[in-house]
Amino acid sequence: MSGEYKSREQRRKAQQSQKKKKKAKKSNVWKKIFIAIMVMGILGMIGGGVTVAYYVSDAPTFNEDQLKGNLSSKVFDMNGEQFYEIGTEKATYVPIDEIPDHIKNAFIATEDIRFYEHSGIDVIRFGGAVLANLQEGFGAEGASTITQQLVKLSFLTPEKTIKRKVQEAWLAIQIEQNYSKDQILEMYLNRIYYPGNYYGVARASEAFFGKEDLNDVTIGEAAMLAGMIKNPSRYNPRTNPEDAENRRNVVLMLMEQHGFISSQEAEEAKQIPITDSIVELKEKSNQYYAFIEEVIDEVREELDIDPSTSGLKIYTTLDQDAQSYVENLLNGDSLSFSEHMQAGVALLDTQTGEIRALGGGRNQPIGGFNYATDAKRQPGSTIKPVLDYGPAIEHLKWSTYEQINDEPYSYSDGSPINNWDNSYRGWMSMRDALAFSRNIPALKAMQAAGLDRAKAFAEGIGIELQEIYESYSIGGFGGKTVGVSPLEMAGAYSAFGNNGFYIEPHTVTKVELADGTVIELSPEPEEAMSDYTAFMITDMLKSVVQYGTGTRAKVSGLNIAGKTGTTNFTTNEKATYNVPKGGAKDSWFVGYTPKYTAAVWTGMETNDEKMYLDNKDQKLAKDIFKDIIVHVSKGDSSDFKQPKSVVKVAIEKGSNPAKLASEWTPSDQITYEYFVKGAQPTKVSDKYQKLEKPGDVKIAYNEETNDVTLSWNYSEEFMESTSFEVQMSVDEGPYEPVTTTKDFSFVVTGVKPGSVYKFQVFAVSDENSDNRSDPGAAMIEIPKLEEEEEDEENEPDEEDLEELLPPGLDENTEDKKDKKPKDSNSSNGSGNNENEQPVVEDGQPMDDL
């Protein structure tokens, strides 16, 4: 290279020139990138502007009726018939100047601290939400101001999209330009939804605190009102007082933080238990209240819309006839409920998960506790198919015959576990363990499948568990998982009846918005287990009803699968409430047919007078189920279909592991059980075999007594369950049974000389008459008597006979030689014959001689 230049200077200049060219080239690249970014930005702004303009142009118009929530929603049943209207009966509108500052401040501190400063959109809050959404996904955190929340409640569809957020912001700005801040806050505070179907702070204050004048509402109560709206179901002080109190304290902290109350006021309010503020409900509910509450919760959760003010058409799954029947059953006199006794009922369509009826409780007031959906109670033995036997079949392919030893046993930590009757039954099938609700086999099944599998299986059919312990195997829930509701149990069991597909229980199928937009809400089926698991659990649960603990729920002609469940008191509770032996805390029955699933819980209200269910009370869960299932199942004879993945096998009872019944297994020793196809036994039991035939069969004739003695031998070890059938044939006639005996001999008296007697001796099983041995056989010809032999030798031939006939008679003459003389007592039918002939010794008349 150096040889190309004449001097160092020339080379230096050449190198500098090359560097300038490289710099120029790099500069051009960055310049192009910058220009491209500018162009893209400009195009983006133009495109974004066009998009925003389009979204804004498509935004709905608003009117004051919508803002004030004057548009109620119509509710339709499963047949499309309107039966209810939400939002017409529970609102009390209060002007802003009648709402105390501490109530307004509680909402502002919690929902929109810069409410009086922004123009509908809080830019600072919006920036924080954008950052959270970029990190966690769109919709992770909202930035809605009170004005935007009012827009959302009034106009917009529920989806979380950029279009909706743009329209929400646009409409919020428009509202801010047309209404004052106080007017906006007034409309907002008068249409907020509260659990129990109450709307607005005034109506909620009256319902929860018994205060018609908002000036009587305390700071703590105002904080409770503001805290509840974030999640009305979770923070309902009547159903979840602990969560509600924690939420109230958060609001008090925010009010203090933003200077609305002092630290002393906040601390004093926190010291008051939330239950001290809640009053008892008085107004009696209507028959639809439990169902309607579930409808409202679903619409709010799925669409983020308040149905009381949105002018919706809500199409539901309600069967009005079934709902009326359930309500009348719980609140009527047909069943003998004890005082203070409560019940919760959930009735579903097994194949669709659609809720047909809900029984929220007995004599419940408006806004009262909903025992069908809100009660979280220990499930007792109703959980066994969910946590124990279902996972064992699903993952281990256990059969309905799987043998489990019901024996003294302990949890893994050494704590003993007992059966309900404190007894043990030894080895038994999984079917019988479930049918008779044995606790120890249930725990062993859970342990075999594994706790993690059990938890996952339960969650797949709608039973959410925060954690799982071995005690859960028999329904002893505790810790973070307090219990389950009747609706959750009905949903789980319906998956067994629906070939293993879980469909979340629901009341709403679709919603039509005020602008005509239709939104489908029916959940999709989810495959929660194999069809063999669903079928085998179902068939075992049929045994519970047929001969197990659930026979009281049996209905002739209906194929019902179901399970009982009972929970007991702790030792301390028994002492506190003086609970007698046999007293229970909860009593359940959950069952299903191919068409309907019903879960029934019964228990006592919390009180000091009576806390336990006696034996009579514990039967009512089964009675309620039976009455309801009979009412809705008229004419139903359908049955659950066996899938191709399952085979039915004849198993010899007592075999462990399972063995096929042999040809000779007694019928009462055979049980028919289900196995996962490919996992059924192939080995045939040899316990019962074809019997050996009797040996050394002998016959002895006794001439003096003229009888025959038949004798034989047989193995003594089989004699306990074996008899002998003796058959006899005379002179080549057919064999006919003459005796069945346990002896090794048989005597035939009065045998006929000269005849041939043949005998067959069969060994026959006492347990299975079809199990017969081949016959042992013998024969004998009875000797003729000596006189008979002589008579035969001296018997005259025909010529001699002719010589003996009187003159003038031959063998064709009417008076034969063997014609007998007339008896003196029978001549002409008279008892007196004057012409009686003298008779010789052989009985022949003398004239004949």
HELIX and SHEET records of a PDB file:
HELIX    1   1 SER A    2  GLU A    4  5                                   3    
HELIX    2   2 ARG A    8  SER A   57  1                                  50    
HELIX    3   3 GLU A   64  LEU A   67  1                                   4    
HELIX    4   4 ILE A   96  GLU A   98  5                                   3    
HELIX    5   5 ASP A  101  GLU A  111  1                                  11    
HELIX    6   6 VAL A  123  GLU A  136  1                                  14    
HELIX    7   7 ILE A  146  SER A  154  1                                   9    
HELIX    8   8 ILE A  162  ASN A  178  1                                  17    
HELIX    9   9 LYS A  181  LEU A  189  1                                   9    
HELIX   10  10 VAL A  201  PHE A  209  1                                   9    
HELIX   11  11 LEU A  214  ASP A  216  5                                   3    
HELIX   12  12 ILE A  219  MET A  228  1                                  10    
HELIX   13  13 PRO A  241  GLN A  257  1                                  17    
HELIX   14  14 SER A  263  LYS A  270  1                                   8    
HELIX   15  15 ILE A  274  ASP A  276  5                                   3    
HELIX   16  16 TYR A  289  LEU A  303  1                                  15    
HELIX   17  17 GLN A  320  ASN A  331  1                                  12    
HELIX   18  18 GLY A  380  ILE A  383  5                                   4    
HELIX   19  19 LYS A  384  LYS A  384  1                                   1    
HELIX   20  20 PRO A  385  TYR A  389  3                                   5    
HELIX   21  21 GLY A  390  LEU A  396  1                                   7    
HELIX   22  22 MET A  430  ALA A  435  1                                   6    
HELIX   23  23 ASN A  439  ALA A  449  1                                  11    
HELIX   24  24 LEU A  451  GLY A  460  1                                  10    
HELIX   25  25 GLU A  470  ILE A  474  5                                   5    
HELIX   26  26 PRO A  486  GLY A  497  1                                  12    
HELIX   27  27 ASP A  531  TYR A  547  1                                  17    
HELIX   28  28 THR A  551  ALA A  553  5                                   3    
HELIX   29  29 THR A  571  TYR A  577  1                                   7    
HELIX   30  30 ASN A  615  GLN A  618  1                                   4    
HELIX   31  31 LEU A  620  VAL A  632  1                                  13    
HELIX   32  32 SER A  667  GLN A  669  5                                   3    
HELIX   33  33 GLU A  716  SER A  721  5                                   6    
HELIX   34  34 GLU A  786  ASN A  794  1                                   9    
HELIX   35  35 GLU A  798  LEU A  804  1                                   7    
HELIX   36  36 SER A  827  GLY A  829  5                                   3    
HELIX   37  37 MET A  846  ASP A  848  5                                   3    
SHEET    1   A 5 GLN A  82  ILE A  86  0                                        
SHEET    2   A 5 SER A  73  PHE A  76 -1                                        
SHEET    3   A 5 LYS A 313  THR A 316  1                                        
SHEET    4   A 5 VAL A 508  GLU A 512 -1                                        
SHEET    5   A 5 VAL A 518  GLU A 520 -1                                        
SHEET    1   B 2 TYR A 193  TYR A 194  0                                        
SHEET    2   B 2 TYR A 198  TYR A 199 -1                                        
SHEET    1   C 5 ILE A 355  GLY A 359  0                                        
SHEET    2   C 5 MET A 341  ASP A 349 -1                                        
SHEET    3   C 5 TYR A 596  MET A 604 -1                                        
SHEET    4   C 5 ASP A 586  TYR A 592 -1                                        
SHEET    5   C 5 ALA A 561  THR A 567 -1                                        
SHEET    1   D 2 GLN A 403  ASP A 406  0                                        
SHEET    2   D 2 GLY A 426  SER A 429 -1                                        
SHEET    1   E 2 TYR A 409  SER A 410  0                                        
SHEET    2   E 2 PRO A 416  ILE A 417 -1                                        
SHEET    1   F 2 PHE A 501  TYR A 502  0                                        
SHEET    2   F 2 GLU A 526  GLU A 527 -1                                        
SHEET    1   G 2 VAL A 646  GLU A 652  0                                        
SHEET    2   G 2 ILE A 670  VAL A 676 -1                                        
SHEET    1   H 3 GLY A 695  ASN A 702  0                                        
SHEET    2   H 3 ASP A 707  ASN A 713 -1                                        
SHEET    3   H 3 SER A 745  THR A 749 -1                                        
SHEET    1   I 4 GLU A 736  THR A 741  0                                        
SHEET    2   I 4 THR A 722  VAL A 730 -1                                        
SHEET    3   I 4 VAL A 756  SER A 765 -1                                        
SHEET    4   I 4 GLY A 776  GLU A 781 -1                                        
END                                                                             
